[in-house]
Amino acid sequence: MSFFISEAWAQQAPAAAQQPDLISGLLPFALLFVVFYFLLIRPQQKRVKEHKKMVEAVGKGDEIATSGGLVGKVTAAGENFLEVEVAENVRVKVQRQLVASVLPKGSIKSL
């Protein structure tokens, strides 16, 4: 019958296994967090900080492009909203946070 089923032989019990210490168990996770911080989190925080600074600096007379694709000249600036002239006598209000970039002076006339 041993032809179909192998016989189970008793084996010697292994020596007391050492438990890995806490530091070596958490080291890979710590290294992974450091990599994520320097490659993902830190650059994103830097971009957010720069965008916030740019949005706060937008004032009357600046030419802007919004994240929705509108390009125009700021005619009035409030705390949360900007009034943007997109064509002659056509003004729209946009939220400050939707400003994607501030264009160099004279950019709109070249369009």
Rosetta constraint file for C-alpha pairs under 8 A:
AtomPair CA 1 CA 5 HARMONIC 6.89 0.50
AtomPair CA 2 CA 6 HARMONIC 5.69 0.50
AtomPair CA 2 CA 7 HARMONIC 6.63 0.50
AtomPair CA 20 CA 24 HARMONIC 6.75 0.50
AtomPair CA 20 CA 25 HARMONIC 6.76 0.50
AtomPair CA 21 CA 25 HARMONIC 6.50 0.50
AtomPair CA 22 CA 26 HARMONIC 6.24 0.50
AtomPair CA 23 CA 27 HARMONIC 5.85 0.50
AtomPair CA 24 CA 28 HARMONIC 7.68 0.50
AtomPair CA 26 CA 30 HARMONIC 6.23 0.50
AtomPair CA 27 CA 31 HARMONIC 6.18 0.50
AtomPair CA 28 CA 32 HARMONIC 6.13 0.50
AtomPair CA 29 CA 33 HARMONIC 6.17 0.50
AtomPair CA 30 CA 34 HARMONIC 6.27 0.50
AtomPair CA 31 CA 35 HARMONIC 6.27 0.50
AtomPair CA 32 CA 36 HARMONIC 6.22 0.50
AtomPair CA 33 CA 37 HARMONIC 6.01 0.50
AtomPair CA 34 CA 38 HARMONIC 6.33 0.50
AtomPair CA 35 CA 39 HARMONIC 6.00 0.50
AtomPair CA 36 CA 40 HARMONIC 5.34 0.50
AtomPair CA 36 CA 41 HARMONIC 6.51 0.50
AtomPair CA 37 CA 41 HARMONIC 4.76 0.50
AtomPair CA 37 CA 42 HARMONIC 5.75 0.50
AtomPair CA 38 CA 42 HARMONIC 5.51 0.50
AtomPair CA 38 CA 43 HARMONIC 7.26 0.50
AtomPair CA 39 CA 43 HARMONIC 6.83 0.50
AtomPair CA 40 CA 44 HARMONIC 6.30 0.50
AtomPair CA 41 CA 45 HARMONIC 6.25 0.50
AtomPair CA 42 CA 46 HARMONIC 6.26 0.50
AtomPair CA 43 CA 47 HARMONIC 6.29 0.50
AtomPair CA 44 CA 48 HARMONIC 6.23 0.50
AtomPair CA 45 CA 49 HARMONIC 6.14 0.50
AtomPair CA 46 CA 50 HARMONIC 6.24 0.50
AtomPair CA 47 CA 51 HARMONIC 6.12 0.50
AtomPair CA 48 CA 52 HARMONIC 6.14 0.50
AtomPair CA 49 CA 53 HARMONIC 6.25 0.50
AtomPair CA 50 CA 54 HARMONIC 6.18 0.50
AtomPair CA 51 CA 55 HARMONIC 6.09 0.50
AtomPair CA 52 CA 56 HARMONIC 6.21 0.50
AtomPair CA 52 CA 97 HARMONIC 7.96 0.50
AtomPair CA 53 CA 57 HARMONIC 6.35 0.50
AtomPair CA 54 CA 58 HARMONIC 6.56 0.50
AtomPair CA 54 CA 101 HARMONIC 7.91 0.50
AtomPair CA 54 CA 102 HARMONIC 7.78 0.50
AtomPair CA 55 CA 96 HARMONIC 6.27 0.50
AtomPair CA 55 CA 97 HARMONIC 6.66 0.50
AtomPair CA 55 CA 99 HARMONIC 6.69 0.50
AtomPair CA 58 CA 62 HARMONIC 6.53 0.50
AtomPair CA 58 CA 77 HARMONIC 7.85 0.50
AtomPair CA 58 CA 102 HARMONIC 7.59 0.50
AtomPair CA 59 CA 74 HARMONIC 6.84 0.50
AtomPair CA 59 CA 76 HARMONIC 7.50 0.50
AtomPair CA 59 CA 77 HARMONIC 5.84 0.50
AtomPair CA 60 CA 73 HARMONIC 7.93 0.50
AtomPair CA 60 CA 74 HARMONIC 5.10 0.50
AtomPair CA 60 CA 75 HARMONIC 5.28 0.50
AtomPair CA 60 CA 76 HARMONIC 5.47 0.50
AtomPair CA 60 CA 77 HARMONIC 6.00 0.50
AtomPair CA 61 CA 73 HARMONIC 6.05 0.50
AtomPair CA 61 CA 74 HARMONIC 5.25 0.50
AtomPair CA 61 CA 75 HARMONIC 6.14 0.50
AtomPair CA 62 CA 73 HARMONIC 5.72 0.50
AtomPair CA 62 CA 74 HARMONIC 5.49 0.50
AtomPair CA 62 CA 102 HARMONIC 7.01 0.50
AtomPair CA 62 CA 103 HARMONIC 7.54 0.50
AtomPair CA 62 CA 105 HARMONIC 7.26 0.50
AtomPair CA 63 CA 71 HARMONIC 7.38 0.50
AtomPair CA 63 CA 72 HARMONIC 5.64 0.50
AtomPair CA 63 CA 73 HARMONIC 4.33 0.50
AtomPair CA 63 CA 74 HARMONIC 6.22 0.50
AtomPair CA 63 CA 102 HARMONIC 5.97 0.50
AtomPair CA 63 CA 103 HARMONIC 5.29 0.50
AtomPair CA 63 CA 104 HARMONIC 6.95 0.50
AtomPair CA 63 CA 105 HARMONIC 6.51 0.50
AtomPair CA 63 CA 107 HARMONIC 7.50 0.50
AtomPair CA 63 CA 108 HARMONIC 7.34 0.50
AtomPair CA 64 CA 71 HARMONIC 5.78 0.50
AtomPair CA 64 CA 72 HARMONIC 5.71 0.50
AtomPair CA 64 CA 73 HARMONIC 6.26 0.50
AtomPair CA 64 CA 74 HARMONIC 7.29 0.50
AtomPair CA 64 CA 99 HARMONIC 6.75 0.50
AtomPair CA 64 CA 100 HARMONIC 7.55 0.50
AtomPair CA 64 CA 101 HARMONIC 5.82 0.50
AtomPair CA 64 CA 102 HARMONIC 4.45 0.50
AtomPair CA 64 CA 103 HARMONIC 5.30 0.50
AtomPair CA 65 CA 69 HARMONIC 6.34 0.50
AtomPair CA 65 CA 70 HARMONIC 5.63 0.50
AtomPair CA 65 CA 71 HARMONIC 4.45 0.50
AtomPair CA 65 CA 72 HARMONIC 6.71 0.50
AtomPair CA 65 CA 99 HARMONIC 6.11 0.50
AtomPair CA 65 CA 100 HARMONIC 5.72 0.50
AtomPair CA 65 CA 101 HARMONIC 5.42 0.50
AtomPair CA 65 CA 102 HARMONIC 6.42 0.50
AtomPair CA 65 CA 103 HARMONIC 6.94 0.50
AtomPair CA 66 CA 70 HARMONIC 5.29 0.50
AtomPair CA 66 CA 71 HARMONIC 6.54 0.50
AtomPair CA 66 CA 98 HARMONIC 5.45 0.50
AtomPair CA 66 CA 99 HARMONIC 4.31 0.50
AtomPair CA 66 CA 100 HARMONIC 4.81 0.50
AtomPair CA 66 CA 101 HARMONIC 6.87 0.50
AtomPair CA 67 CA 98 HARMONIC 5.50 0.50
AtomPair CA 67 CA 99 HARMONIC 6.08 0.50
AtomPair CA 67 CA 100 HARMONIC 5.03 0.50
AtomPair CA 68 CA 98 HARMONIC 7.55 0.50
AtomPair CA 70 CA 86 HARMONIC 7.15 0.50
AtomPair CA 71 CA 86 HARMONIC 6.17 0.50
AtomPair CA 71 CA 108 HARMONIC 7.40 0.50
AtomPair CA 72 CA 84 HARMONIC 5.66 0.50
AtomPair CA 72 CA 85 HARMONIC 5.29 0.50
AtomPair CA 72 CA 86 HARMONIC 4.39 0.50
AtomPair CA 72 CA 87 HARMONIC 7.43 0.50
AtomPair CA 72 CA 108 HARMONIC 6.92 0.50
AtomPair CA 73 CA 84 HARMONIC 5.35 0.50
AtomPair CA 73 CA 85 HARMONIC 5.22 0.50
AtomPair CA 73 CA 86 HARMONIC 6.72 0.50
AtomPair CA 74 CA 82 HARMONIC 6.61 0.50
AtomPair CA 74 CA 83 HARMONIC 5.75 0.50
AtomPair CA 74 CA 84 HARMONIC 4.41 0.50
AtomPair CA 74 CA 85 HARMONIC 6.27 0.50
AtomPair CA 75 CA 82 HARMONIC 7.68 0.50
AtomPair CA 75 CA 83 HARMONIC 5.56 0.50
AtomPair CA 75 CA 84 HARMONIC 5.69 0.50
AtomPair CA 75 CA 85 HARMONIC 6.45 0.50
AtomPair CA 76 CA 82 HARMONIC 5.88 0.50
AtomPair CA 76 CA 83 HARMONIC 4.98 0.50
AtomPair CA 76 CA 84 HARMONIC 7.27 0.50
AtomPair CA 77 CA 81 HARMONIC 6.48 0.50
AtomPair CA 77 CA 82 HARMONIC 4.63 0.50
AtomPair CA 77 CA 83 HARMONIC 6.32 0.50
AtomPair CA 78 CA 82 HARMONIC 5.86 0.50
AtomPair CA 80 CA 95 HARMONIC 5.92 0.50
AtomPair CA 80 CA 96 HARMONIC 5.64 0.50
AtomPair CA 81 CA 93 HARMONIC 6.37 0.50
AtomPair CA 81 CA 94 HARMONIC 5.55 0.50
AtomPair CA 81 CA 95 HARMONIC 4.44 0.50
AtomPair CA 81 CA 96 HARMONIC 5.28 0.50
AtomPair CA 82 CA 93 HARMONIC 5.54 0.50
AtomPair CA 82 CA 94 HARMONIC 5.39 0.50
AtomPair CA 82 CA 95 HARMONIC 6.19 0.50
AtomPair CA 82 CA 96 HARMONIC 6.11 0.50
AtomPair CA 83 CA 91 HARMONIC 6.41 0.50
AtomPair CA 83 CA 92 HARMONIC 5.63 0.50
AtomPair CA 83 CA 93 HARMONIC 4.48 0.50
AtomPair CA 83 CA 94 HARMONIC 6.50 0.50
AtomPair CA 84 CA 91 HARMONIC 5.41 0.50
AtomPair CA 84 CA 92 HARMONIC 5.34 0.50
AtomPair CA 84 CA 93 HARMONIC 6.13 0.50
AtomPair CA 84 CA 94 HARMONIC 7.27 0.50
AtomPair CA 85 CA 89 HARMONIC 7.05 0.50
AtomPair CA 85 CA 90 HARMONIC 5.64 0.50
AtomPair CA 85 CA 91 HARMONIC 4.30 0.50
AtomPair CA 85 CA 92 HARMONIC 6.48 0.50
AtomPair CA 86 CA 90 HARMONIC 5.91 0.50
AtomPair CA 86 CA 91 HARMONIC 6.09 0.50
AtomPair CA 86 CA 92 HARMONIC 7.35 0.50
AtomPair CA 87 CA 91 HARMONIC 7.33 0.50
AtomPair CA 94 CA 98 HARMONIC 6.95 0.50
AtomPair CA 95 CA 99 HARMONIC 7.56 0.50
AtomPair CA 103 CA 107 HARMONIC 6.43 0.50
AtomPair CA 106 CA 110 HARMONIC 6.82 0.50
AtomPair CA 107 CA 111 HARMONIC 6.87 0.50
